[in-house]
Amino acid sequence: MNPFFAYLNRLKLIQRWGLMRNTIPENDMEHSMQCAMVAHALAVLSTVRYHRDIDPQTVTTMALYHDVGEVLTGDLPTPVKYKNAEIKKAYKTIEAMANEQLAGMLPDDLKPAYVPYLMPNKESYEWKLVKAADRICAYIKCVEEKKAGNLEFIQAQAAVEKSISELDMPEVKDFMAEFAPAYELSLDEVSKQSEL
């Protein structure tokens, strides 16, 4: 009996944005799917418009697995995680250990198929796309909370928008210009846009 996928199934129990009042609760499993979709879009933009030699499916899979270690560590809120360099470094070490522990659960013959996603090359452009998608998902969360009347996310949205604007990645700028504005719309407005 192998516990690997049973552990991953618990991503749905890890709540995000722990220090913030949430109108719309979000768990790690939901976030991972959204991040995978955005990361895939960024990768497609990157290959089609900017001719980068990357595989969108690899980027998508990296995004699906980017937070799996949190089934062992929980989701540490961003203000705590990045409070200072020492905490940030310690948390990165804990994250790496959690991912190594998960990889250790896999049968030896399956490890080569999963290790690149559990312990990705953090210098690769693929990983940069995943991290950019993660930031865009934070932006989307802030937009959704503001739309629901939750003013708690105003400062978070400004900080996230600033961090996205500082990324020197043309595919991110394209996504933010072409797709992000639609997240501000109501269902009726989105429906009208789809009819145009």
C-alpha positions as CSV (number, residue, x, y, z in Angstrom):
1,M,0.0,0.0,0.0
2,N,1.4,3.4,-1.0
3,P,0.3,6.7,0.7
4,F,1.5,9.1,-2.0
5,F,-1.7,10.0,-3.8
6,A,-3.7,9.8,-0.5
7,Y,-1.4,12.5,0.8
8,L,-1.9,14.6,-2.4
9,N,-5.7,14.2,-2.0
10,R,-5.4,16.2,1.2
11,L,-4.5,19.3,-0.7
12,K,-8.2,20.1,-0.6
13,L,-8.0,20.4,3.1
14,I,-5.2,23.0,3.1
15,Q,-6.8,26.4,3.3
16,R,-5.0,29.4,1.7
17,W,-4.9,33.1,2.8
18,G,-4.9,32.1,6.4
19,L,-4.5,35.5,8.0
20,M,-7.0,37.2,5.7
21,R,-10.8,37.3,6.0
22,N,-12.0,35.4,3.0
23,T,-15.4,35.8,1.4
24,I,-14.6,32.9,-1.0
25,P,-12.5,30.2,0.7
26,E,-9.8,28.7,-1.4
27,N,-7.9,25.4,-0.8
28,D,-4.6,24.2,-2.3
29,M,-6.2,21.8,-4.7
30,E,-8.4,24.5,-6.3
31,H,-5.4,26.8,-6.4
32,S,-3.2,24.1,-8.0
33,M,-5.7,23.6,-10.8
34,Q,-6.1,27.3,-11.4
35,C,-2.3,27.8,-11.4
36,A,-1.9,24.9,-13.9
37,M,-4.4,26.5,-16.3
38,V,-2.7,30.0,-16.1
39,A,0.8,28.4,-16.3
40,H,-0.3,26.5,-19.4
41,A,-1.6,29.7,-21.0
42,L,1.7,31.5,-20.2
43,A,3.7,28.6,-21.7
44,V,1.5,28.6,-24.9
45,L,2.0,32.4,-25.2
46,S,5.7,31.9,-24.6
47,T,6.0,29.3,-27.4
48,V,3.6,30.8,-29.9
49,R,4.5,34.4,-29.6
50,Y,8.0,34.4,-28.3
51,H,9.3,31.1,-29.8
52,R,10.7,29.8,-26.6
53,D,11.7,26.1,-26.6
54,I,9.6,24.9,-23.7
55,D,6.9,22.3,-23.4
56,P,3.5,23.7,-22.2
57,Q,2.5,20.3,-20.8
58,T,5.7,20.2,-18.6
59,V,4.9,23.7,-17.3
60,T,1.3,22.6,-16.6
61,T,2.4,19.6,-14.7
62,M,5.0,21.6,-12.7
63,A,2.2,23.9,-11.7
64,L,-0.1,21.1,-10.6
65,Y,2.6,19.9,-8.2
66,H,4.0,23.3,-7.2
67,D,2.4,23.3,-3.7
68,V,2.2,19.6,-2.9
69,G,4.6,19.9,0.0
70,E,2.0,21.9,1.8
71,V,0.2,18.6,2.6
72,L,3.0,18.1,5.1
73,T,3.8,21.7,6.1
74,G,0.5,23.5,5.7
75,D,0.3,26.9,4.0
76,L,2.3,29.5,5.8
77,P,0.8,32.9,5.2
78,T,2.9,35.2,2.9
79,P,3.5,37.9,5.5
80,V,5.1,35.3,7.8
81,K,6.9,33.3,5.0
82,Y,8.7,36.4,3.8
83,K,9.0,38.3,7.1
84,N,12.8,38.2,6.9
85,A,15.6,36.4,5.1
86,E,16.1,33.9,7.8
87,I,12.4,32.8,8.0
88,K,12.3,32.7,4.2
89,K,15.4,30.5,4.0
90,A,14.2,28.2,6.7
91,Y,10.8,27.8,5.0
92,K,12.4,27.0,1.7
93,T,14.4,24.3,3.4
94,I,11.2,22.9,5.0
95,E,9.4,22.9,1.7
96,A,12.3,21.1,0.0
97,M,12.3,18.5,2.8
98,A,8.6,18.0,2.5
99,N,8.9,17.4,-1.3
100,E,11.8,15.0,-0.8
101,Q,9.6,13.1,1.8
102,L,6.8,12.9,-0.8
103,A,9.2,11.7,-3.5
104,G,10.5,9.1,-1.0
105,M,7.0,7.6,-0.8
106,L,7.0,6.7,-4.5
107,P,8.0,3.3,-5.8
108,D,11.5,3.4,-7.2
109,D,10.3,2.7,-10.8
110,L,7.9,5.8,-10.7
111,K,10.3,8.3,-9.0
112,P,12.0,9.4,-12.3
113,A,8.5,10.4,-13.6
114,Y,7.6,12.6,-10.6
115,V,10.9,14.0,-9.2
116,P,11.1,16.7,-11.9
117,Y,7.8,18.0,-10.7
118,L,8.3,17.5,-7.0
119,M,11.8,19.0,-7.1
120,P,11.9,21.2,-10.2
121,N,14.9,23.1,-11.6
122,K,14.2,26.5,-10.0
123,E,16.5,28.2,-12.4
124,S,14.5,27.0,-15.5
125,Y,12.3,29.3,-17.5
126,E,9.5,26.7,-17.0
127,W,9.7,27.3,-13.2
128,K,9.6,31.0,-13.7
129,L,6.4,30.7,-15.7
130,V,4.9,28.6,-12.8
131,K,5.9,31.2,-10.3
132,A,4.4,34.0,-12.5
133,A,1.2,32.0,-12.8
134,D,1.2,31.6,-9.0
135,R,1.4,35.5,-8.7
136,I,-1.4,35.9,-11.3
137,C,-3.6,33.5,-9.3
138,A,-3.0,35.7,-6.2
139,Y,-4.1,38.7,-8.3
140,I,-7.3,36.8,-9.4
141,K,-8.0,36.0,-5.8
142,C,-7.7,39.6,-4.8
143,V,-10.0,40.7,-7.7
144,E,-12.6,38.1,-6.7
145,E,-12.6,39.2,-3.1
146,K,-12.9,42.8,-4.0
147,K,-15.8,42.0,-6.3
148,A,-17.5,40.3,-3.3
149,G,-17.1,43.5,-1.3
150,N,-14.2,42.3,0.8
151,L,-11.9,45.4,1.2
152,E,-9.3,43.3,3.1
153,F,-7.7,42.4,-0.2
154,I,-7.1,46.0,-1.5
155,Q,-3.5,46.3,-0.3
156,A,-2.7,42.7,-1.2
157,Q,-3.9,43.4,-4.8
158,A,-1.7,46.5,-5.1
159,A,1.3,44.5,-3.8
160,V,0.6,41.6,-6.1
161,E,0.1,43.8,-9.2
162,K,3.4,45.6,-8.4
163,S,5.2,42.3,-8.2
164,I,3.7,41.1,-11.5
165,S,4.5,44.4,-13.3
166,E,8.2,43.9,-12.2
167,L,8.5,40.6,-14.0
168,D,10.4,40.9,-17.2
169,M,8.3,38.3,-19.0
170,P,6.4,39.3,-22.1
171,E,4.0,36.4,-21.9
172,V,3.0,37.6,-18.4
173,K,2.3,41.1,-19.8
174,D,0.2,39.7,-22.6
175,F,-1.9,37.6,-20.2
176,M,-2.4,40.6,-17.9
177,A,-3.4,42.8,-20.8
178,E,-5.6,40.4,-22.7
179,F,-7.1,38.0,-20.1
180,A,-6.8,39.4,-16.6
181,P,-9.3,42.3,-17.2
182,A,-12.1,39.8,-17.7
183,Y,-11.8,38.6,-14.1
184,E,-13.3,42.0,-13.1
185,L,-16.5,41.2,-15.0
186,S,-19.8,39.8,-13.8
187,L,-21.2,36.6,-15.3
188,D,-23.5,38.6,-17.5
189,E,-20.7,40.7,-18.7
190,V,-18.5,37.7,-19.4
191,S,-21.4,36.1,-21.3
192,K,-21.8,39.2,-23.4
193,Q,-18.1,39.2,-24.2
194,S,-18.2,35.6,-25.3
195,E,-21.0,36.4,-27.8
196,L,-18.9,39.1,-29.5
